[in-house]
């Protein structure tokens, strides 16, 4: 009866084990990358087909809402089953009451023009009116 001896490295591990596992991992990684690319293309196409035309302009608002001034952007998407979803994002700011300038953004949708006006804050003038000026 002949015994088969396998090659081992200095630590006593089988010599070929690491390379076999490495090649299997490389194959799995490339297969996963290919699958991810294919899936992302399919998802991108379906989202592109689901977008409701004109919904971005419909849900685009620039100006003042309450005490906040800023931008609200949104879009509508429809599924093949007829269900829909509206995605919106809002970015606004609320400045200090005694700030120097009153900055107000406005949007003209017909002209596709964004205008930002900056004028002296009327609240600051009235607050400073009663102060004594030091020399």
C-alpha positions in Angstrom: 0.0 0.0 0.0 1.5 3.3 -1.1 0.9 6.5 0.8 0.4 9.7 -1.0 2.3 12.6 0.5 1.0 16.1 -0.2 3.3 19.1 -0.4 3.2 21.4 2.6 4.8 24.8 3.3 6.9 25.7 6.3 3.9 26.1 8.6 2.6 22.7 7.7 -0.3 24.0 5.5 -1.1 22.3 2.2 0.8 24.2 -0.5 -2.0 24.5 -3.2 -4.9 25.4 -1.0 -4.5 29.2 -1.1 -4.3 29.5 -4.8 -7.4 27.3 -5.4 -9.4 29.4 -3.0 -8.1 32.6 -4.5 -9.0 31.7 -8.0 -12.5 30.7 -6.8 -12.9 34.1 -5.1 -11.8 36.0 -8.1 -14.3 34.2 -10.3 -17.1 34.9 -7.8 -16.1 38.6 -7.6 -16.1 39.0 -11.4 -19.5 37.2 -11.6 -20.9 39.5 -8.9 -19.6 42.6 -10.8 -21.2 41.5 -14.1 -24.5 40.7 -12.3 -24.5 44.1 -10.6 -23.8 46.0 -13.9 -26.6 44.1 -15.7 -29.1 44.7 -12.8 -28.2 48.4 -12.5 -28.9 48.9 -16.3 -32.3 47.2 -15.9 -33.2 49.4 -12.9 -32.0 52.5 -14.7 -34.2 51.7 -17.7 -37.3 51.0 -15.5 -36.8 54.2 -13.6 -36.4 56.2 -16.8 -39.6 54.7 -18.2 -41.4 55.4 -14.9 -40.7 59.1 -14.7 -43.8 61.2 -15.4 -43.0 63.9 -17.9 -43.2 67.5 -16.6 -43.4 66.4 -12.9 -40.0 68.0 -12.1 -41.2 71.4 -13.2 -44.5 70.9 -11.5 -42.9 70.2 -8.1 -40.1 72.8 -8.4 -40.7 75.7 -6.0 -38.3 78.4 -5.0 -39.2 81.1 -2.6 -40.5 81.5 1.0 -42.6 79.1 3.0 -43.5 80.5 6.4 -40.2 81.7 8.0 -38.0 79.5 5.8 -36.6 80.5 2.4 -35.2 78.0 -0.1 -35.9 75.4 -2.7 -38.3 72.4 -3.0 -37.7 69.9 -5.8 -39.7 66.9 -6.6 -40.7 64.3 -9.3 -43.4 61.8 -9.9 -42.8 58.1 -10.8 -45.3 55.5 -11.9 -45.1 51.7 -11.7 -46.4 49.4 -14.4 -49.3 48.4 -12.1 -50.5 52.0 -12.1 -49.3 52.9 -8.6 -47.3 56.1 -8.2 -44.8 57.8 -5.8 -43.7 61.4 -5.4 -40.1 62.0 -4.4 -39.3 65.5 -2.9 -36.3 67.2 -1.4 -36.4 70.5 0.5 -33.5 72.8 1.3 -34.2 75.9 3.2 -32.7 78.4 5.7 -34.0 80.6 8.4 -31.7 83.5 9.2 -31.3 85.3 12.4 -33.8 88.1 13.0 -31.1 90.7 13.3 -29.1 89.7 10.1 -27.8 92.6 8.0 -29.3 91.5 4.6 -32.6 89.9 3.7 -31.9 87.4 0.9 -34.9 86.1 -1.0 -34.7 83.6 -4.0 -37.4 83.6 -6.6 -38.0 81.5 -9.7 -39.7 82.4 -13.0 -40.7 79.0 -14.5 -41.7 80.4 -17.9 -38.4 82.1 -18.4 -36.5 79.3 -16.5 -34.7 82.0 -14.5 -33.6 82.0 -10.9 -33.3 85.4 -9.2 -31.8 86.1 -5.8 -32.4 89.6 -4.3 -30.5 91.0 -1.3 -31.7 94.1 0.5 -31.1 95.6 3.9 -33.1 93.8 6.6 -35.9 96.1 7.9 -36.0 94.3 11.2 -32.3 95.3 11.9 -33.0 99.0 11.3 -35.8 99.1 13.8 -33.7 97.2 16.4 -30.8 99.6 16.0 -32.9 102.7 16.2 -33.1 102.8 20.0 -29.4 102.2 20.6 -26.9 104.9 21.7 -23.9 105.3 19.6 -20.5 105.5 21.4 -17.9 108.0 20.3 
